[in-house]
């Protein structure tokens, strides 16, 4: 009698387990199917609970189709209070590799800078990413692409300290367009990325990676600087 009871119980547990696994698989498939469609040229990577694009943004239109002005004159750039983009040193060849540089006004434009299904990360979302990778002093190395310009196998300047790209974020050193009208600087040494978070009326929060260490720096910059943009999935 005891053996019979054990057998029936075991069968019930097995059937419940199969049903549970089937439900979990169905839920997972539904979640994947419900993900927004993304442009084929933009890869993605899951880091913790977040899904990030693996390239800097390189769009010239807002989500609604309106053109984002390209501004090639550095003095004009410095006086903007509306959205704009430029290539580093106005060189279109930089776009496919480093993406475009956008001022914060483009990031904040209600027409939407990020493609459908994506958004520009807030300061809190950047913090979540960095914390998952082991906090600011080491996270940058896990985010940077490997190799160096000098060795001919990378984009970062030597020594590109601690770079492993183990997260798959694939950060590249796109430099920046200065808010004072003096032009473009620090490509191959630094990468700057906007967040959507404001710091007072004139500044917004950004993240910086550099070639000399594996850290991530958080600073506030004037909104008319031109920085790279990464997107995170909704």
Number of C-alpha atoms within 10 A of each C-alpha: 5 6 8 9 9 11 11 11 12 12 11 12 12 12 12 12 12 12 12 12 12 12 12 12 12 12 12 12 11 11 10 10 10 9 11 13 11 15 9 7 7 14 11 18 16 15 16 12 8 14 17 22 21 19 22 23 23 20 17 18 16 19 15 12 10 11 13 18 14 17 16 17 13 19 15 11 27 20 12 16 13 17 22 24 25 27 24 26 15 18 10 13 11 14 19 12 15 24 24 27 29 31 29 32 20 23 25 18 13 11 14 19 26 22 20 15 13 20 18 24 23 17 18 12 15 17 17 16 21 21 14 15 20 12 15 18 14 18 24 31 27 23 26 29 23 21 19 19 14 12 12 9 10 16 24 30 20 16 16 24 20 19 26 18 17 15 20 18 22 19 27 28 24 30 24 27 29 20 21 15 16 13 19 21 15 15 19 20 20 20 23 26 25 29 23 19 18 19 14 10 8 12 17 21 21 24 20 18 24 25 23 16 16 22 22 19 14 16 12 17 19 19 27 27 25 32 29 28 27 22 23 21 21 14
